[in-house]
Amino acid sequence: QVQLVESGGGLVQPGGSLSVSCAASVSIFAFNAMGWYRQAPGKERELVATISRTGNTKYEDSVKGRFTISRDNAKNTVYLQMNSLKPEDTAVYYCNARGELTTGMDYWGKGTLVTVSS
């Protein structure tokens, strides 16, 4: 059973920085891509950033230049470094493992809350 466990969420002031992590119970190299999604209150879940097996990254327009996704294959962990945070970044952030190579299945973590407020 694949498990993804997010950590590092919390309260941060506007303009501040925060890093969230996603630890997988299996090798993250077994997936086509790893990603971070977020869901703000009353809104649909949206893609924030993805990183492929080869390290290619993609970002949602509103976070480009502020957020950085990275991966440590040896630790089976994916990170999201968030800088210059804005109140509109407030959301539950979910880790996603997309396209397991043998089954094609996707997996989700339970999420970690990031609140940007003064």
N, C-alpha and C positions, 0 to 999 in steps of 0.2 A: 504494500500500500504506500503510495507516494504521499508524503506530508510536506507542506510548505508552511513555515512558521515565520511570520513577520515580527520584527521588533524595532524599537527606536522611536516610535511615535511619541507625541507629547505636545506641550504648549510652547509656542515660540512667538516672540514679538514680530510685528511687520518689519521686514528688512533683515531679519535674522536667518540663520542657517540651521538645518537639521538633516541628519542622515538616517535613513531607514534601511534595514537589512532583511533578507529573506533567506533562511536556511532550509535547504532541501534534505530530505531523508535518503535521497538517491543521487547519483551523479547528474548534475545539471547538463552535462554534455550529452545526455540521452534524449534531449529535447531540441527541436528545431530552433526554438527561441525562448528566452525568458523575458518577462515584462512586468511592468507596474501599471496598474489601473487605479482609478480613484472614483469615489462616489460621494458627492456632496449631498447634504440634506435636501430632499425633494427633487433631486436630479438623477438622471440615468448614469450608470457606470461608464466612464470614458477611459480611453487609452492615454497613458501619460508617456511611456517610453518603452522601447523594446531593444533587446540586444540578441543578435544571432549567435549560433555556435561559433562562427568565425569572428565575432566581435563587432560586426556592423551594428550601428545604432540608429534608431529613429526616435523622433520626439514630436509630441503634440505642439502645435505652433505657440501656444501661450507659455510653454515652459522652456522653449529653445533659448539657449544662452544662460539659463538659470539653473537647470537641473542636469545632472550627469548620471547616467546609468553605467554600472560596471559589473564585472563578474570575476569571481575567483573560483576557477574550476576545481582547484585542489581542496578548497573548503566547502565546495557545493553551495556557495552563497552568492547572492546577487544584491547589489547595493543601489540605493538611489540617494545621491547627494543633492540636497535642495538648498539653493542660495537665494538671497533677495526675495524671501517669501512674502506673499501678499495674503490679505484676508481671504481672497477668493481661492486660494490654494487649500483652504480648510476642507477636509474630506477624510473619509476612511480610505486608506491606501491598501490595495490588494496586490499580492504577488501572483503571477500567472506563469505556469510552465506550459508551453504550447507545443503540441505535436510530438508526443513521445514517439521515438523512431520506430519502435516495433508495433505499437498499437494505434498510434495516431491520436491518442487521448490527450485532453487538456486537464490541468489540475489548477486548483485555486487555494490560496491561503485564506485564513479567516479575517485578515485585515488588521491594520493598526491605525489608530486615529491620530491625525495631525491637525492641530488647531492653531491658527495664526490670528492672534488677537493681542491688543495692548491692554 
